[in-house]
Amino acid sequence: MQTPLYDFMKAYAESGFTRFHMPGHKGKKFVGYEDIDITEFYGADSLYEADGIIAASEQNATNLFGTKNTFYSAEGSSQCIRAMMYLAMINKKGTSRPKIVAARNVHKSFIYAATLLDFDIVWLWPKGDIRSLCSCEVSRDDLEDTLRNMEETPAAVYITSPDYLGGMADIKGLSEVCHKYGTILIVDNAHGAYLKFLTPSLHPMDLGADICCDSAHKTLPVVTGGAYLHISKDAPESFGEYAKYALALFGSTSPSYLIMASLDLCNKYLSESYKERLEKTIGVIEDCKEILKTNGWQLEKTDPLKITISAPDGMTGLGIADILRRNRIECEYSDPEYVVLMATPENNEEDFSRLINSLGKNERAYSDKISLPIKNTESVMTVRNAVFSEHEMISSKDGYGRICRELTVACPPAIPIAVPGEIISEDMVKLFEYYGVENINVVKQAGF
C-alpha cells in the first residue's frame, strides 16, 4: 500500500527548499523530527478540505476498514466524539429538544459535546451489582425497553465499547434494536481499532454500528492523537457529506502533519503482516493470562489485548500498580478494585515474562467485591446551563443536595459520579470519598 502523505513530507525534507512558511523551526532539528514537520502549503493538501495526498491516504484507510468513509483526526477520539454528536443532531427528526440515549460510562468529551451542542441525555444505567465505574453493561432488552417507552425517537444511541476494563458490548444486538426503532447506533470504539483485523472482525462497523471512532494511537503504532472517524455504508447520506465540516467545527485549523503521517504509515503496516502479528500476540497474551490465573490472580473477561487483574483481599489495584512500577512496568490504569494492562504486537515475550515474574504468586483470597452505590439520579438543569452557571468549589463532603456544575469522573471513559445539572445525592458523596474526590464544583445557589 502506498503512503502518499509521508512520501510527500519526506521528499520535501530532502528537497532543499528554503522555508518561508510555518512552522517556525524551518525544518531545523531541535527535537529530531522537524525536517518532516510541515503545514498546509502548495501540494501538502489540507485535512478538512482534503482533495490531494491526505484524501488519498484517507481512502487507503477507508479501503482497509471497509467503510463508506474513514476520516482522520489529529486530536484523538475526543474530536471525533464531538463530531459524531453534531452529525446526530443534524440527522434528528421531530421538533422537540434533541435527546441522545447513552450508556452511563461515557468519555468526558461526550459530556463536553452535550455542553456545546445542548442536547439532553437519557442514561442507560448498569443493573445488578456494580463493581466499577468503568463498566456499564447494557443488554438489547434494556435498550429496547428504553426506546419503546420514549415519546419521540432519540437522535442516536451512544455506547462505549470496549470499555476501560476491556468489557465488550453486544454491538450487533444493540444495532438491531436501534434500527428497529428508527435511530442510529454510535460507538466510541477508542480502545478497539485493532478489532477490524481479528478473524472474524469484531469491529463496530462490521457489527451494525452506523458511525464510530477509533483512537488509533491506543492500540496501533500511531503517534498520540491519531484517530479515525468511520462512517458505515448504511449510515445516513448526511454523515458522509458533513463529516469533514463536523470535524473542522471542533478541531484545530493547524492539525499535526506528524500525527497524520503516522496514520498514513499505519495503513501500510496494517495492509502487510499485521493480522498474523496480532494473532500471535493474542496467543501470547492468553498464555500469560493462564499463568497468572495458575499463580492465583483473578482476571476479568476483556477484549483480546487487555489484561485486567482484580485486586485480592487486603490489596488494591493501586497497590498492584505500585508493585509493577517497582519492577519497571507501567500499567494503563488502576483504581481500588482493578489494574488494567494494554498490550499490542509491539510488546515482546520478555515484556510478558517480566509481568509474570513481577507479580509472582498471589496467596490472598478473593471475597465478593463491594457493590458501588450507583443509581439513577435527578437532573434539574441541562448540562449546558449548569456548565455556564455561576459556580463555586466546595468540599465533596458538603455536596449533598447541591447541583453539580463540573463533571466528576474517576477516569475517562467511566461512569461520572455526577454530571452537570444533577442533584448530588448521599450515594454520590460516598463515591466521592471512595475514589478520593475531595473537592467538587457546584452551581452557586441562594440559601447555601
C-alpha positions in Angstrom: 0.0 0.0 0.0 1.2 3.5 -0.9 2.0 6.2 1.8 1.3 9.4 -0.2 1.3 11.8 2.7 4.5 10.5 4.4 6.3 10.3 1.0 5.4 13.9 0.2 6.8 15.1 3.6 10.0 13.0 3.3 10.5 14.3 -0.3 10.1 17.9 0.9 12.5 17.4 3.7 15.1 16.3 1.2 14.3 18.9 -1.5 16.5 21.7 -0.2 13.6 24.2 -0.4 14.0 27.4 1.7 11.1 27.6 4.1 9.4 31.0 4.3 6.4 29.3 5.8 5.3 27.9 9.1 6.3 26.1 11.4 8.9 28.4 12.9 11.6 25.8 13.3 12.1 25.9 9.5 13.0 22.2 9.4 16.0 22.6 11.7 16.3 19.7 14.2 15.6 20.7 17.8 13.9 17.6 18.9 14.7 15.5 15.8 11.6 15.3 13.6 11.3 18.9 12.4 12.6 18.2 8.9 9.3 16.4 8.0 7.1 18.6 10.2 5.1 20.8 7.8 1.9 22.7 7.5 -0.6 23.4 4.7 1.1 24.8 1.6 1.1 24.1 -2.2 0.9 20.3 -2.7 0.5 19.5 1.0 -3.3 19.3 1.0 -5.5 20.4 3.9 -7.2 18.0 6.3 -10.7 19.5 6.3 -10.7 20.3 2.6 -8.7 17.2 1.5 -8.5 16.5 -2.2 -4.9 15.5 -2.7 -2.4 13.4 -0.7 -4.5 13.5 2.6 -7.6 12.4 0.7 -5.6 9.6 -1.0 -4.3 8.5 2.4 -7.8 8.5 3.9 -9.1 6.5 1.0 -6.4 3.9 1.9 -7.8 3.8 5.4 -11.4 3.6 4.0 -10.4 0.5 1.9 -8.7 -1.1 4.9 -11.7 -0.8 7.2 -14.3 -1.5 4.5 -16.3 1.6 5.4 -18.2 4.1 3.3 -15.8 6.8 4.6 -12.9 6.8 7.1 -11.5 10.2 8.0 -8.5 11.3 10.1 -8.4 13.1 13.4 -5.2 14.6 14.7 -6.9 15.3 18.0 -7.9 11.9 19.1 -11.3 10.3 19.5 -12.3 13.4 21.6 -12.6 15.4 18.4 -14.4 12.5 16.7 -16.9 12.1 19.5 -17.9 15.8 19.3 -18.2 15.5 15.5 -20.4 12.3 15.8 -22.7 14.2 18.2 -23.0 17.0 15.7 -23.9 14.6 12.9 -26.5 13.0 15.2 -28.0 16.5 15.7 -28.4 17.3 12.0 -29.9 13.8 11.5 -32.5 14.3 14.3 -36.2 14.0 13.5 -39.0 15.8 15.2 -39.3 19.2 16.8 -38.6 18.6 20.5 -35.2 19.1 22.1 -32.7 16.5 20.8 -32.1 13.5 23.0 -29.2 11.0 23.0 -29.6 7.7 24.7 -26.3 6.8 26.2 -24.8 4.1 28.4 -23.5 6.0 31.5 -19.8 5.1 31.2 -19.1 7.9 28.7 -15.8 9.7 27.9 -15.6 13.3 29.1 -15.8 14.5 25.6 -19.4 13.2 25.3 -20.4 15.5 28.2 -18.5 18.4 26.6 -20.4 17.8 23.4 -23.7 18.0 25.3 -22.4 21.3 26.7 -21.6 22.7 23.3 -24.5 21.2 21.3 -27.1 21.5 24.0 -28.8 18.1 23.8 -30.5 16.1 26.6 -29.2 12.7 27.7 -31.3 9.7 28.6 -29.0 7.5 30.6 -28.8 3.7 30.4 -27.7 2.6 33.9 -26.0 -0.7 34.8 -28.1 -3.2 36.6 -27.3 -5.6 39.5 -24.0 -5.5 41.5 -21.8 -2.7 40.1 -18.1 -3.4 40.6 -16.5 -0.5 38.8 -17.3 3.0 37.4 -15.5 1.9 34.2 -18.2 -0.5 33.0 -21.9 -0.2 32.2 -23.2 -3.4 30.6 -26.4 -2.7 28.5 -28.4 -5.6 27.1 -30.5 -5.4 24.0 -33.6 -5.9 26.2 -32.6 -3.0 28.4 -32.2 -0.8 25.3 -35.5 -1.9 23.7 -37.4 -1.1 27.0 -35.9 2.4 26.9 -36.6 3.1 23.3 -40.1 1.6 23.5 -41.1 4.0 26.3 -39.8 7.2 24.7 -42.3 9.6 23.3 -40.1 10.5 20.4 -37.3 8.7 18.6 -33.9 9.8 20.0 -31.3 11.3 17.7 -29.0 8.4 18.5 -27.9 5.7 20.9 -24.4 6.0 22.2 -22.3 3.1 23.5 -18.7 2.8 24.7 -17.1 -0.5 23.7 -14.6 -1.8 24.6 -14.9 -0.1 28.0 -11.8 0.9 30.0 -11.7 -2.5 31.8 -12.0 -4.3 28.4 -15.7 -5.3 28.6 -17.3 -5.5 25.2 -20.9 -4.6 24.4 -23.3 -6.6 22.2 -22.9 -4.2 19.2 -24.8 -6.5 16.8 -27.8 -6.9 19.1 -27.9 -3.2 20.1 -27.6 -2.1 16.5 -30.6 -4.3 15.5 -32.7 -2.7 18.3 -31.7 0.8 17.2 -32.6 0.2 13.6 -35.9 -1.4 14.6 -36.9 1.8 16.3 -35.6 4.1 13.6 -32.5 5.5 15.3 -28.7 5.2 14.8 -26.1 3.5 16.8 -22.9 5.5 17.6 -20.0 3.6 19.2 -17.0 5.0 21.0 -14.5 2.3 19.9 -11.5 4.3 21.1 -9.9 1.2 22.5 -10.7 -1.1 19.6 -9.1 0.0 16.3 -7.5 -3.4 16.1 -10.8 -5.3 16.3 -11.1 -5.0 12.5 -8.2 -7.3 12.0 -9.4 -10.2 14.1 -10.8 -13.3 12.4 -13.7 -12.8 12.3 -13.8 -9.0 12.7 -15.3 -7.6 15.9 -15.1 -4.0 14.8 -18.4 -2.0 15.3 -18.5 -1.2 11.6 -18.8 -4.9 10.8 -21.4 -5.5 13.6 -24.0 -2.9 12.6 -22.9 0.4 14.1 -23.7 3.5 11.9 -20.7 5.6 12.9 -17.8 5.1 15.3 -14.4 6.4 16.3 -11.2 4.6 16.9 -8.2 6.1 18.8 -5.6 4.5 16.5 -2.9 5.6 18.9 -4.2 3.4 21.7 -3.7 0.0 20.1 -1.9 0.7 16.8 1.6 2.1 16.1 0.3 5.7 15.7 1.6 8.9 17.3 -0.6 10.1 20.2 -3.6 11.9 18.9 -4.1 9.9 15.8 -7.7 8.7 15.4 -10.3 7.5 12.8 -13.9 8.6 12.3 -15.7 5.7 10.5 -19.0 6.0 8.6 -20.9 2.9 7.7 -22.1 2.2 4.2 -25.7 2.1 5.6 -25.4 5.4 7.5 -27.5 8.4 6.5 -26.1 10.3 3.5 -25.7 13.4 5.5 -23.0 11.8 7.6 -20.5 11.4 4.8 -21.5 14.8 3.4 -21.0 16.8 6.6 -18.3 14.7 8.4 -15.4 16.9 7.4 -17.3 20.0 8.5 -18.2 18.4 11.8 -14.5 17.6 12.4 -13.5 21.1 11.4 -16.1 22.6 13.8 -14.3 21.1 16.8 -10.7 20.8 15.5 -7.6 23.0 15.2 -7.0 24.7 11.9 -3.4 23.5 12.3 -3.7 19.7 12.6 -0.4 18.0 13.1 1.1 16.6 9.9 3.3 14.3 12.1 0.2 12.7 13.5 -1.4 12.4 10.1 1.9 10.9 8.7 1.8 8.2 11.4 -1.8 7.3 10.3 -0.6 7.2 6.7 2.3 4.9 7.6 0.0 2.7 9.7 -2.1 2.0 6.7 0.8 0.3 5.1 1.6 -1.5 8.4 -1.9 -2.8 8.6 -2.0 -4.0 5.0 1.0 -6.2 5.3 1.6 -8.8 8.1 -0.4 -7.1 10.9 -3.1 -9.8 11.1 -0.6 -12.5 11.6 1.4 -10.5 14.2 -1.9 -9.7 16.0 -2.9 -13.3 16.1 0.4 -14.4 17.5 0.3 -11.6 20.2 -3.1 -12.6 21.3 -1.8 -16.2 21.7 1.0 -14.9 23.9 -1.5 -12.8 26.0 -3.7 -15.9 26.5 -0.7 -17.9 27.7 0.2 -15.1 30.1 -3.3 -14.9 31.5 -3.3 -18.7 32.1 -0.1 -18.4 34.0 -1.4 -15.5 36.1 -4.5 -17.4 36.9 -2.5 -20.5 37.9 -0.4 -18.2 40.1 -3.6 -17.2 42.0 -4.6 -14.0 40.3 -8.2 -13.3 39.3 -8.7 -11.9 35.8 -11.7 -10.2 34.3 -13.1 -11.1 30.9 -11.8 -8.5 28.4 -11.2 -7.7 24.8 -8.2 -9.6 23.4 -5.5 -7.0 24.0 -6.2 -6.2 27.7 -5.2 -7.9 30.9 -7.4 -6.7 33.7 -6.4 -8.0 37.2 -8.8 -7.9 40.1 -7.3 -7.0 43.5 -7.5 -9.8 46.1 -8.5 -9.2 49.7 -6.1 -6.9 51.5 -4.8 -5.3 48.3 -6.0 -2.7 45.9 -5.4 -2.2 42.2 -3.4 0.9 43.1 -1.2 -1.3 45.3 -0.7 -3.8 42.4 0.3 -0.9 40.2 2.9 0.1 42.7 4.4 -3.4 42.7 4.6 -3.3 38.9 6.1 0.1 38.9 8.9 -1.0 41.3 9.6 -3.7 38.6 9.7 -1.1 35.8 6.3 -1.9 34.4 3.7 0.9 34.0 0.1 -0.1 33.7 -2.7 1.7 31.7 -5.0 2.2 34.7 -5.5 1.3 38.3 -8.2 2.0 41.0 -9.2 0.5 44.3 -10.5 -2.7 42.6 -8.6 -3.3 39.4 -5.4 -2.8 37.4 -5.5 -2.7 33.6 -2.7 -3.5 31.2 -2.9 -2.9 27.5 -0.7 -4.9 25.1 -0.1 -4.8 21.3 2.1 -6.7 18.9 4.8 -4.1 19.8 5.2 -5.9 23.2 7.6 -8.8 23.1 7.6 -12.0 25.0 10.1 -10.6 27.5 7.5 -8.0 28.5 5.0 -10.7 29.5 7.7 -12.7 31.3 8.6 -9.6 33.3 4.9 -9.1 34.2 4.5 -12.7 35.4 7.7 -12.6 37.4 6.9 -9.2 38.9 3.5 -10.3 40.2 4.7 -13.8 41.4 2.2 -15.9 43.2 -0.9 -14.5 44.9 -1.8 -16.3 48.1 -4.5 -13.9 49.2 -8.2 -14.9 49.0 -10.8 -13.3 46.8 -14.1 -12.4 48.5 -17.1 -10.8 46.9 -16.4 -7.3 45.9 -18.4 -4.4 47.2 -21.3 -3.2 45.0 -20.9 0.5 44.3 -24.0 2.7 45.1 -24.6 3.9 41.5 -28.3 4.8 41.0 -30.4 6.8 38.6 -30.3 10.4 39.7 -32.4 13.6 39.3 -31.3 16.2 36.8 -32.7 19.7 37.3 -30.7 21.7 34.8 -29.4 21.0 31.3 -25.8 20.2 31.0 -25.2 23.4 29.1 -27.0 25.6 31.6 -25.2 24.1 34.5 -21.8 24.4 33.0 -22.3 28.1 32.1 -23.9 29.0 35.5 -22.3 30.9 38.4 -20.4 28.4 40.4 -18.2 27.7 43.5 -15.8 25.0 44.7 -16.8 23.2 47.9 -15.7 20.1 49.9 -17.2 17.0 48.4 -18.4 16.1 52.0 -20.7 19.1 51.8 -22.1 18.3 48.4 -25.3 16.6 49.3 -28.3 18.5 47.8 -26.1 20.7 45.6 -26.3 20.9 41.8 -23.2 19.5 40.0 -21.6 22.1 37.8 -18.4 20.3 36.7 -18.0 16.7 35.5 -16.8 14.3 38.2 -15.4 11.1 36.9 -12.7 8.7 38.1 -11.2 8.2 34.6 -12.2 8.5 31.0 -14.2 6.7 29.9 -16.1 5.9 33.1 -19.4 6.4 34.8 -19.4 10.0 36.0 -20.2 10.2 39.7 -22.2 13.3 38.9 -23.0 15.1 35.6 -23.5 18.8 35.4 -27.1 19.7 36.2 -27.7 16.7 38.5 -28.5 17.0 42.2 -25.8 15.4 44.3 -27.1 12.5 46.3 -25.9 10.8 49.5 -24.6 7.9 47.4 -22.6 10.3 45.2 -21.0 11.8 48.3 -20.0 8.2 49.4 -18.5 7.6 45.9 -16.5 10.9 46.0 -15.0 9.7 49.3 -14.3 6.2 48.0 -12.5 7.5 44.9 -10.6 10.2 46.7 -12.5 13.2 45.2 -12.0 15.9 47.9 -13.5 19.0 46.2 -16.3 19.5 43.7 -17.5 22.4 41.6 -21.2 23.1 42.1 -23.8 25.7 40.9 -24.0 28.7 43.2 -27.4 28.8 44.7 -29.3 31.1 47.1 -29.6 29.7 50.6 -26.2 27.9 50.5 
